Amino acid sequence: TESSGRKSVRLDTTGQYVAFTSTTPTNSVVVRNSIPDAPGGGGTEATLSLYADGVFVQKLTLSSKHSWLYGSTDDPEGLTNRPGGDARRLFDESHALLDRTFPRGTEFRLQRDAGDSA
C-alpha cells in the first residue's frame, strides 16, 4: 500500500465511515484516497459524504484519474494510465474548502452514504 504508515481503511458498504477529531480550528479538508479506475482507464469520479459532529457538511468528489498506472515498474518511463500490463494503484488527494471554520475538537466523519459511489 502507498498509504501513510502503511495503514488505510476501506469503506465498502453504505453506512461505513472513518472518523477523526480536529486538533486546531479548520475550514478545509484533504482526503488521500484511491478508488477503482474506469474500465478503459483514464479515471473516474465518485463521491463520499463529510459530516461534522454528526451533521452533514457536503459531498466530497474523489477521482481515480491520477491514481492508477499500468505497465512494468522496471521501466518507469513506460508507465501509462491506459490499462495493460501490471496495474499499480497509487493515491490521489481531494481537497475541499468548507463553508465555515469548525472549532478545535470537531469530530469529522467521512461516510459512504446511499447516494455515494466511492
N, CA and C atoms as an extended XYZ file, in Angstrom:
354
Properties=species:S:1:pos:R:3:atomname:S:1:resname:S:1:resid:I:1 pbc="F F F"
N         0.833       -1.185        0.000 N   THR     1
C         0.000        0.000        0.000 CA  THR     1
C         0.879        1.252        0.000 C   THR     1
N         0.385        2.306       -0.584 N   GLU     2
C         1.111        3.575       -0.653 CA  GLU     2
C         0.644        4.539        0.439 C   GLU     2
N        -0.132        4.065        1.390 N   SER     3
C        -0.706        4.952        2.405 CA  SER     3
C         0.304        5.296        3.495 C   SER     3
N         0.045        6.405        4.171 N   SER     4
C         0.908        6.854        5.267 CA  SER     4
C         0.934        5.801        6.366 C   SER     4
N         2.112        5.474        6.837 N   GLY     5
C         2.213        4.479        7.890 CA  GLY     5
C         1.785        3.103        7.438 C   GLY     5
N         1.577        2.935        6.136 N   ARG     6
C         1.138        1.677        5.537 CA  ARG     6
C        -0.187        1.178        6.123 C   ARG     6
N        -1.038        2.122        6.488 N   LYS     7
C        -2.362        1.782        7.013 CA  LYS     7
C        -3.411        2.543        6.222 C   LYS     7
N        -4.540        1.896        6.025 N   SER     8
C        -5.636        2.526        5.290 CA  SER     8
C        -6.954        1.911        5.754 C   SER     8
N        -8.051        2.494        5.323 N   VAL     9
C        -9.377        1.942        5.595 CA  VAL     9
C       -10.114        1.786        4.276 C   VAL     9
N       -11.053        0.850        4.265 N   ARG    10
C       -11.925        0.648        3.100 CA  ARG    10
C       -13.352        0.886        3.543 C   ARG    10
N       -14.065        1.649        2.742 N   LEU    11
C       -15.485        1.881        3.001 CA  LEU    11
C       -16.249        1.164        1.897 C   LEU    11
N       -16.597       -0.093        2.150 N   ASP    12
C       -17.197       -0.945        1.125 CA  ASP    12
C       -18.716       -0.878        1.055 C   ASP    12
N       -19.361       -0.569        2.172 N   THR    13
C       -20.821       -0.618        2.184 CA  THR    13
C       -21.412        0.674        2.753 C   THR    13
N       -22.657        0.911        2.409 N   THR    14
C       -23.376        2.093        2.888 CA  THR    14
C       -23.355        2.128        4.417 C   THR    14
N       -23.057        3.298        4.955 N   GLY    15
C       -23.027        3.491        6.398 CA  GLY    15
C       -21.649        3.369        7.017 C   GLY    15
N       -20.704        2.765        6.306 N   GLN    16
C       -19.350        2.673        6.855 CA  GLN    16
C       -18.694        4.046        6.839 C   GLN    16
N       -17.830        4.291        7.822 N   TYR    17
C       -17.184        5.597        7.916 CA  TYR    17
C       -15.842        5.484        8.622 C   TYR    17
N       -15.063        6.532        8.502 N   VAL    18
C       -13.846        6.715        9.280 CA  VAL    18
C       -13.966        8.096        9.920 C   VAL    18
N       -13.592        8.200       11.200 N   ALA    19
C       -13.750        9.460       11.931 CA  ALA    19
C       -12.405        9.932       12.472 C   ALA    19
N       -12.291       11.236       12.601 N   PHE    20
C       -11.103       11.848       13.190 CA  PHE    20
C       -11.520       13.162       13.838 C   PHE    20
N       -10.747       13.607       14.810 N   THR    21
C       -11.047       14.831       15.550 CA  THR    21
C       -10.000       15.882       15.238 C   THR    21
N       -10.452       17.095       14.931 N   SER    22
C        -9.522       18.176       14.593 CA  SER    22
C        -8.769       18.640       15.838 C   SER    22
N        -7.504       18.959       15.650 N   THR    23
C        -6.674       19.441       16.762 CA  THR    23
C        -6.510       20.956       16.734 C   THR    23
N        -6.974       21.587       15.651 N   THR    24
C        -6.956       23.047       15.509 CA  THR    24
C        -8.234       23.458       14.788 C   THR    24
N        -8.631       24.718       14.856 N   PRO    25
C        -9.768       25.169       14.047 CA  PRO    25
C        -9.460       24.904       12.566 C   PRO    25
N       -10.476       24.497       11.806 N   THR    26
C       -10.226       24.155       10.401 CA  THR    26
C       -11.372       24.577        9.500 C   THR    26
N       -11.009       24.988        8.280 N   ASN    27
C       -12.021       25.338        7.277 CA  ASN    27
C       -11.799       24.570        5.979 C   ASN    27
N       -10.978       23.515        6.052 N   SER    28
C       -10.723       22.712        4.850 CA  SER    28
C       -10.376       21.287        5.249 C   SER    28
N       -10.440       20.406        4.265 N   VAL    29
C       -10.084       19.008        4.494 CA  VAL    29
C        -9.367       18.489        3.252 C   VAL    29
N        -8.388       17.623        3.487 N   VAL    30
C        -7.670       16.944        2.409 CA  VAL    30
C        -7.808       15.449        2.666 C   VAL    30
N        -8.305       14.721        1.673 N   VAL    31
C        -8.512       13.282        1.807 CA  VAL    31
C        -7.606       12.571        0.814 C   VAL    31
N        -6.708       11.741        1.326 N   ARG    32
C        -5.860       10.905        0.467 CA  ARG    32
C        -6.650        9.631        0.206 C   ARG    32
N        -6.864        9.313       -1.060 N   ASN    33
C        -7.765        8.216       -1.388 CA  ASN    33
C        -7.327        7.469       -2.631 C   ASN    33
N        -7.910        6.292       -2.792 N   SER    34
C        -7.730        5.503       -4.006 CA  SER    34
C        -9.053        4.807       -4.290 C   SER    34
N        -9.615        5.074       -5.453 N   ILE    35
C       -10.862        4.439       -5.868 CA  ILE    35
C       -10.592        3.657       -7.147 C   ILE    35
N       -11.455        2.682       -7.498 N   PRO    36
C       -11.222        1.902       -8.715 CA  PRO    36
C       -11.163        2.788       -9.957 C   PRO    36
N       -10.365        2.364      -10.918 N   ASP    37
C       -10.245        3.077      -12.178 CA  ASP    37
C       -11.444        2.763      -13.071 C   ASP    37
N       -11.637        3.577      -14.091 N   ALA    38
C       -12.654        3.291      -15.106 CA  ALA    38
C       -12.227        2.034      -15.863 C   ALA    38
N       -13.166        1.239      -16.375 N   PRO    39
C       -12.801        0.012      -17.079 CA  PRO    39
C       -11.792        0.232      -18.212 C   PRO    39
N       -11.911        1.341      -18.917 N   GLY    40
C       -10.993        1.631      -20.014 CA  GLY    40
C        -9.806        2.471      -19.598 C   GLY    40
N        -9.642        2.679      -18.288 N   GLY    41
C        -8.558        3.521      -17.791 CA  GLY    41
C        -8.921        4.982      -17.910 C   GLY    41
N        -7.995        5.839      -17.565 N   GLY    42
C        -8.207        7.270      -17.721 CA  GLY    42
C        -8.942        7.953      -16.596 C   GLY    42
N        -9.447        7.200      -15.648 N   GLY    43
C       -10.041        7.805      -14.469 CA  GLY    43
C       -11.547        7.845      -14.430 C   GLY    43
N       -12.055        7.963      -13.220 N   THR    44
C       -13.474        8.095      -12.948 CA  THR    44
C       -13.624        8.935      -11.678 C   THR    44
N       -14.819        9.419      -11.412 N   GLU    45
C       -15.079       10.199      -10.202 CA  GLU    45
C       -16.132        9.508       -9.352 C   GLU    45
N       -16.056        9.749       -8.042 N   ALA    46
C       -17.012        9.188       -7.096 CA  ALA    46
C       -17.177       10.184       -5.949 C   ALA    46
N       -18.205        9.980       -5.138 N   THR    47
C       -18.444       10.891       -4.018 CA  THR    47
C       -18.363       10.160       -2.682 C   THR    47
N       -18.126       10.948       -1.642 N   LEU    48
C       -18.104       10.495       -0.264 CA  LEU    48
C       -18.688       11.642        0.560 C   LEU    48
N       -19.403       11.335        1.632 N   SER    49
C       -20.056       12.370        2.439 CA  SER    49
C       -19.199       12.764        3.635 C   SER    49
N       -19.152       14.063        3.905 N   LEU    50
C       -18.416       14.598        5.046 CA  LEU    50
C       -19.409       15.094        6.089 C   LEU    50
N       -19.214       14.677        7.338 N   TYR    51
C       -20.035       15.101        8.467 CA  TYR    51
C       -19.147       15.766        9.508 C   TYR    51
N       -19.693       16.739       10.232 N   ALA    52
C       -19.008       17.379       11.358 CA  ALA    52
C       -19.918       17.270       12.573 C   ALA    52
N       -19.441       16.609       13.605 N   ASP    53
C       -20.236       16.378       14.820 CA  ASP    53
C       -21.613       15.817       14.489 C   ASP    53
N       -21.647       14.883       13.536 N   GLY    54
C       -22.874       14.181       13.179 CA  GLY    54
C       -23.790       14.896       12.215 C   GLY    54
N       -23.426       16.103       11.772 N   VAL    55
C       -24.259       16.879       10.851 CA  VAL    55
C       -23.605       16.884        9.471 C   VAL    55
N       -24.399       16.572        8.442 N   PHE    56
C       -23.876       16.562        7.077 CA  PHE    56
C       -23.327       17.938        6.711 C   PHE    56
N       -22.131       17.962        6.114 N   VAL    57
C       -21.498       19.207        5.688 CA  VAL    57
C       -21.548       19.335        4.174 C   VAL    57
N       -21.010       18.340        3.460 N   GLN    58
C       -21.011       18.389        1.993 CA  GLN    58
C       -20.510       17.071        1.425 C   GLN    58
N       -20.742       16.903        0.124 N   LYS    59
C       -20.186       15.772       -0.618 CA  LYS    59
C       -18.768       16.131       -1.035 C   LYS    59
N       -17.866       15.160       -0.981 N   LEU    60
C       -16.513       15.324       -1.490 CA  LEU    60
C       -16.404       14.528       -2.781 C   LEU    60
N       -15.783       15.109       -3.787 N   THR    61
C       -15.571       14.411       -5.051 CA  THR    61
C       -14.170       13.819       -5.060 C   THR    61
N       -14.096       12.506       -5.293 N   LEU    62
C       -12.828       11.788       -5.385 CA  LEU    62
C       -12.608       11.404       -6.843 C   LEU    62
N       -11.360       11.294       -7.251 N   SER    63
C       -11.043       10.952       -8.636 CA  SER    63
C        -9.967        9.872       -8.684 C   SER    63
N       -10.056        9.006       -9.689 N   SER    64
C        -9.013        7.995       -9.900 CA  SER    64
C        -8.097        8.373      -11.060 C   SER    64
N        -8.303        9.548      -11.634 N   LYS    65
C        -7.574        9.931      -12.850 CA  LYS    65
C        -6.058        9.840      -12.701 C   LYS    65
N        -5.532       10.220      -11.540 N   HIS    66
C        -4.082       10.206      -11.343 CA  HIS    66
C        -3.649        9.113      -10.366 C   HIS    66
N        -4.537        8.139      -10.102 N   SER    67
C        -4.263        7.126       -9.080 CA  SER    67
C        -3.776        5.794       -9.620 C   SER    67
N        -3.985        5.525      -10.885 N   TRP    68
C        -3.655        4.216      -11.439 CA  TRP    68
C        -2.639        4.353      -12.557 C   TRP    68
N        -1.641        3.477      -12.530 N   LEU    69
C        -0.647        3.392      -13.601 CA  LEU    69
C        -0.554        1.938      -14.036 C   LEU    69
N        -0.270        1.727      -15.303 N   TYR    70
C        -0.179        0.383      -15.859 CA  TYR    70
C         1.147        0.229      -16.582 C   TYR    70
N         1.695       -0.976      -16.522 N   GLY    71
C         2.959       -1.270      -17.182 CA  GLY    71
C         3.928       -1.868      -16.187 C   GLY    71
N         5.184       -1.905      -16.557 N   SER    72
C         6.215       -2.512      -15.729 CA  SER    72
C         6.895       -1.465      -14.855 C   SER    72
N         7.025       -1.771      -13.576 N   THR    73
C         7.747       -0.857      -12.697 CA  THR    73
C         9.247       -0.914      -12.971 C   THR    73
N         9.691       -1.898      -13.776 N   ASP    74
C        11.099       -1.955      -14.188 CA  ASP    74
C        11.414       -0.846      -15.177 C   ASP    74
N        10.373       -0.317      -15.817 N   ASP    75
C        10.542        0.757      -16.797 CA  ASP    75
C         9.581        1.889      -16.443 C   ASP    75
N         9.920        2.711      -15.437 N   PRO    76
C         9.004        3.774      -15.008 CA  PRO    76
C         8.573        4.704      -16.137 C   PRO    76
N         9.406        4.893      -17.145 N   GLU    77
C         9.035        5.750      -18.278 CA  GLU    77
C         7.946        5.103      -19.123 C   GLU    77
N         7.784        3.795      -18.988 N   GLY    78
C         6.779        3.080      -19.763 CA  GLY    78
C         5.426        3.006      -19.087 C   GLY    78
N         5.301        3.557      -17.888 N   LEU    79
C         4.016        3.524      -17.186 CA  LEU    79
C         3.025        4.474      -17.850 C   LEU    79
N         1.776        4.058      -17.915 N   THR    80
C         0.727        4.836      -18.563 CA  THR    80
C        -0.566        4.692      -17.765 C   THR    80
N        -1.567        5.524      -18.037 N   ASN    81
C        -2.851        5.322      -17.364 CA  ASN    81
C        -3.848        4.601      -18.263 C   ASN    81
N        -3.353        3.959      -19.331 N   ARG    82
C        -4.169        3.075      -20.166 CA  ARG    82
C        -3.982        1.642      -19.680 C   ARG    82
N        -5.061        0.903      -19.402 N   PRO    83
C        -4.924       -0.466      -18.897 CA  PRO    83
C        -4.081       -1.336      -19.822 C   PRO    83
N        -3.333       -2.219      -19.222 N   GLY    84
C        -2.461       -3.144      -19.928 CA  GLY    84
C        -1.237       -3.369      -19.079 C   GLY    84
N        -0.782       -4.592      -18.993 N   GLY    85
C         0.357       -4.870      -18.130 CA  GLY    85
C        -0.067       -4.845      -16.676 C   GLY    85
N         0.908       -4.745      -15.819 N   ASP    86
C         0.640       -4.738      -14.382 CA  ASP    86
C        -0.033       -3.432      -13.963 C   ASP    86
N        -1.003       -3.555      -13.074 N   ALA    87
C        -1.675       -2.365      -12.538 CA  ALA    87
C        -0.983       -1.948      -11.250 C   ALA    87
N        -0.725       -0.682      -11.127 N   ARG    88
C        -0.135       -0.138       -9.893 CA  ARG    88
C        -1.091        0.921       -9.368 C   ARG    88
N        -1.609        0.651       -8.176 N   ARG    89
C        -2.592        1.536       -7.555 CA  ARG    89
C        -1.868        2.489       -6.622 C   ARG    89
N        -1.997        3.746       -6.894 N   LEU    90
C        -1.397        4.763       -6.042 CA  LEU    90
C        -2.512        5.477       -5.294 C   LEU    90
N        -2.443        6.760       -5.179 N   PHE    91
C        -3.475        7.515       -4.483 CA  PHE    91
C        -3.565        8.904       -5.086 C   PHE    91
N        -4.617        9.590       -4.746 N   ASP    92
C        -4.780       10.983       -5.115 CA  ASP    92
C        -5.240       11.715       -3.854 C   ASP    92
N        -5.160       13.015       -3.878 N   GLU    93
C        -5.656       13.817       -2.767 CA  GLU    93
C        -6.800       14.688       -3.257 C   GLU    93
N        -7.887       14.668       -2.513 N   SER    94
C        -9.044       15.504       -2.815 CA  SER    94
C        -9.111       16.602       -1.763 C   SER    94
N        -9.202       17.836       -2.221 N   HIS    95
C        -9.212       19.000       -1.334 CA  HIS    95
C       -10.607       19.619       -1.331 C   HIS    95
N       -11.059       20.067       -0.173 N   ALA    96
C       -12.357       20.742       -0.089 CA  ALA    96
C       -12.261       21.914        0.878 C   ALA    96
N       -12.683       23.080        0.414 N   LEU    97
C       -12.804       24.260        1.263 CA  LEU    97
C       -14.214       24.234        1.850 C   LEU    97
N       -14.314       24.264        3.163 N   LEU    98
C       -15.610       24.172        3.833 CA  LEU    98
C       -16.253       25.549        3.929 C   LEU    98
N       -17.567       25.586        4.137 N   ASP    99
C       -18.289       26.862        4.130 CA  ASP    99
C       -18.103       27.689        5.398 C   ASP    99
N       -17.428       27.124        6.398 N   ARG   100
C       -17.152       27.858        7.630 CA  ARG   100
C       -15.969       27.209        8.336 C   ARG   100
N       -15.495       27.850        9.387 N   THR   101
C       -14.412       27.296       10.196 CA  THR   101
C       -15.013       26.506       11.352 C   THR   101
N       -14.566       25.268       11.500 N   PHE   102
C       -15.031       24.408       12.586 CA  PHE   102
C       -14.016       24.475       13.725 C   PHE   102
N       -14.489       24.496       14.981 N   PRO   103
C       -13.568       24.650       16.113 CA  PRO   103
C       -12.722       23.402       16.371 C   PRO   103
N       -11.647       23.615       17.097 N   ARG   104
C       -10.814       22.516       17.575 CA  ARG   104
C       -11.719       21.526       18.314 C   ARG   104
N       -11.473       20.230       18.130 N   GLY   105
C       -12.269       19.216       18.814 CA  GLY   105
C       -13.479       18.738       18.030 C   GLY   105
N       -13.684       19.267       16.823 N   THR   106
C       -14.795       18.807       15.987 CA  THR   106
C       -14.508       17.391       15.510 C   THR   106
N       -15.496       16.501       15.630 N   GLU   107
C       -15.340       15.158       15.082 CA  GLU   107
C       -15.834       15.159       13.641 C   GLU   107
N       -14.935       14.898       12.726 N   PHE   108
C       -15.277       14.780       11.312 CA  PHE   108
C       -15.428       13.314       10.971 C   PHE   108
N       -16.365       13.051       10.058 N   ARG   109
C       -16.605       11.686        9.624 CA  ARG   109
C       -16.700       11.669        8.113 C   ARG   109
N       -15.933       10.797        7.484 N   LEU   110
C       -16.066       10.523        6.053 CA  LEU   110
C       -16.893        9.260        5.956 C   LEU   110
N       -18.068        9.366        5.333 N   GLN   111
C       -19.026        8.268        5.361 CA  GLN   111
C       -19.528        7.947        3.968 C   GLN   111
N       -19.710        6.661        3.731 N   ARG   112
C       -20.308        6.215        2.474 CA  ARG   112
C       -21.822        6.159        2.675 C   ARG   112
N       -22.514        7.154        2.116 N   ASP   113
C       -23.972        7.205        2.195 CA  ASP   113
C       -24.589        6.489        0.996 C   ASP   113
N       -25.905        6.324        1.020 N   ALA   114
C       -26.606        5.596       -0.038 CA  ALA   114
C       -26.343        6.176       -1.423 C   ALA   114
N       -26.226        7.483       -1.555 N   GLY   115
C       -26.003        8.086       -2.862 CA  GLY   115
C       -24.547        8.179       -3.272 C   GLY   115
N       -23.634        7.743       -2.408 N   ASP   116
C       -22.205        7.848       -2.704 CA  ASP   116
C       -21.714        6.656       -3.512 C   ASP   116
N       -20.735        6.918       -4.353 N   SER   117
C       -20.209        5.872       -5.230 CA  SER   117
C       -18.760        5.522       -4.932 C   SER   117
N       -18.168        6.161       -3.930 N   ALA   118
C       -16.758        5.862       -3.598 CA  ALA   118
C       -16.674        4.587       -2.780 C   ALA   118
